[in-house]
Amino acid sequence: MDHKKLKNQKKRKSFLLVFFLLLPLLSSCWDSNEPERIIYVQGLGVDYKNGAYTVYLQLINPSLIAKSETASKNQQAKVVVGNASGRTLNEAIFNLYRSSQRRIFWGHLSFFVLTEEALQEGALQATLDLLDRYRETRYLTWVYATKEPLKELLSAIPPLEMSTYFSRLSDPEAAYEQSSFIDPVNMREILIALNEPPHEAIIPYVRLAKHTWKTNKKTDQIVQFSGAAFVTKNNLKNTLSYKKIKGLKWLNEDLKREEISIKEESASVSLLIDKLKVKKKVVVTGRDVRFQISVEVDAILWGLMHPKKLKDVQNAAEETMRNEIKQTFLEGIKTNTDVYRLSEEVYRNHLKTWQAVEKNGKVPLTEESLQSISVKIKLIHGGEQRKRPTLHSQQSR
């Protein structure tokens, strides 16, 4: 065998030896945690009573998200909620760690919800600070307020035995596309709202609807958006029910789809709102600051029980919307709450005026501060056949 062939054989043997030595390292990650060996947190609840924080962790069951043909879903727990208390949030969480069977992973945290008692004790700031500092959590975590017992709230599951991953708390945008009653708020938006005038934020208020949905076996408890909580970083200012904050959605330019009803003695009309344009104008006279709100809306004639002129429908809808916007503003005035963030308009567009009149980071508001409300509805009836009821009497022909 010549010298050249011998040299090539040695090179091949050396290459194969190195390849087989490196093969085990390429085939596995020795320091990784397999998914089934980790506990995933989906929801966090924070309560405060008797000088102590109580945290609740809602765990997600990944096997219920990706359906398995071999696993029996009926034999698996739909939801698991753990809780522990401590003098601080960190202490409460570490007390809960002591009973955890595996490492808890926070990277899938979808939401956190705080009770009224916790908000009044400054738990919002403590929770934001905790999650903001931890490397696994994200700024897109949804934020809620409630007065319900957190163990019950976090134990509620969607109907049809769906995973809590698809609940109203974890995925609020799915239902928001169909009915934009109140804009879901994430942690990033809360931080922005609290750091800029009027240093207040609006958080969706949730409750348990116990008699709305029923299966063939029992009546289920379902999470429902029922109003809004108005908060500062240190406390809870007010909570308002849906009926008192109807005007809030009409100043939300992110509105996707909502309904407005007009009730009269001779007619019942429903309009579907899917587009709106909002303008807030600041009127400054010396140190007197007032506001003009204008709303332009595209609406579809959605329901018409009795024949009625489209112009009359439009006028009635505009009046209804104006009244709802004003009522919501006045509800905020009762607790010194800037529900429409009018102070921010002054801060951004009239800085010197804001510096002259602001108190505690916001412009003082009175009932007279809202100078005018202009509403213009462009009615789209959807065709000639939509101008009258689907079923109408002989007299109306």
Secondary structure, 3 states (H helix, E strand, C coil): CCHHHHHHHHHHHHHHHHHHHHHHHHHCCCCCCCHHHCEEEEEEEEEEECCEEEEEEEEECHHHCCCCCCCCHHHCCCCEEEEEEECCHHHHHHHHHCCCCCCEECCCCCEEEEEHHHHHCCHHHHHHHHHHHCCCCCCCCEEEEECCCHHHHHHCCCCCCCCHHHCCCCCHHHHHCCCCCCCCCEHHHHHHHHHCCCCCEEEEEEEEEEEEEECCCCEEEEEEEEEEEEECCCCEEEEEEHHHCHHHHCCCCCCCCEEEEEECCCCEEEEEEEEEEEEEEEEEECCEEEEEEEEEEEEEEEEECCCCCHHHHHHHHHHHHHHHHHHHHHHHHCCCCCCCCHHHHHHHHCHHHHHHHCECCECCCCHHHEEEEEEEEEEECCCHHHHCCCCCCHHHC
